[in-house]
C-alpha cells in the first residue's frame, strides 16, 4: 500500500496499490467525498500509466492542481520507485 501526502488540495492523503501495473484500492482522506469515491471506482483496475495520462494536469477552480492530478502524481512517484 502506497500513501501520498497531497499538496494544494482539500484531500490530505491518497492511499493506493499498484498490482501488475494496475491501480487498486484507491482511497482519499478528506476532499469532496462523492467525487473522490467516483474517481476511485473509475480508476480501479486501470493501467497506472493510463490513469496518469488521463488525470495529470487536471485543475480544480483557480488551483493549479486537483485531487485527480495529485493521484496522477502519486502514481508517477510510485512507478518511479518501482511500485
Residue pairs with C-beta under 8 A, 6 or more apart in sequence:
1 15
1 16
1 17
1 25
2 15
2 16
2 17
2 18
2 74
2 78
3 13
3 14
3 15
4 13
4 14
4 15
4 16
4 70
4 73
4 74
4 77
4 78
5 12
5 13
6 12
6 13
6 14
6 67
6 70
6 74
7 65
7 70
8 63
8 64
8 65
8 70
9 31
9 60
9 63
9 65
9 66
9 67
9 70
10 30
10 31
10 32
10 67
11 28
11 29
11 30
11 31
11 36
11 67
11 70
12 29
12 30
12 31
13 28
13 29
13 30
14 26
14 27
14 28
14 29
14 67
14 70
14 71
14 74
15 25
15 26
15 27
15 29
16 23
16 24
16 25
16 26
16 27
16 71
16 74
16 75
16 78
17 23
17 24
17 25
18 24
18 48
18 75
18 78
18 79
18 83
21 47
21 48
21 49
22 45
22 46
22 47
22 48
23 43
23 44
23 45
23 46
23 47
23 48
23 51
23 75
24 44
24 45
25 44
26 39
26 40
26 43
26 44
26 71
27 40
28 36
28 39
28 40
28 67
31 67
32 67
35 67
36 67
39 67
39 68
39 71
43 51
43 55
43 71
48 75
48 78
48 79
49 79
51 71
51 72
51 75
52 72
52 75
52 76
52 79
54 72
55 68
55 69
55 71
55 72
56 69
56 72
56 73
56 76
57 69
57 72
58 66
58 68
58 69
58 72
59 65
59 66
59 69
60 66
60 67
65 73
